[in-house]
C-alpha cells in the first residue's frame, strides 16, 4: 500500500473512533469496577487442603 492510501485508512479509522458512539452497558461496567461489599482479600482455597505439617510443632526442642 502506498503512503497516501495508508494515511487515508488511518484517518478513516481515527474518525470512526472519535465520532462514532458505541453502545456501552454502564450498569455492567459499574458492577465490574465498583466497590464490592465482600472482604478485600478472601482466599477461597485456604480450607480446601489440609496443611502437610498440621499437628506437628513449628519448632523442635532439643
PEFENWO-V982941 format. One record per run of one state. SS is the DSSP state (2 for helix, 1 for strand, 0 for the rest). FROM is the first residue (numbers start at 1). LEN is the number of residues. Records with the same first field share a line. If there is no record, write none. Layout:
SS=FROM-LEN / FROM-LEN
//
This chain:
0=1-2 / 20-6 / 34-29
2=3-17 / 26-8
//
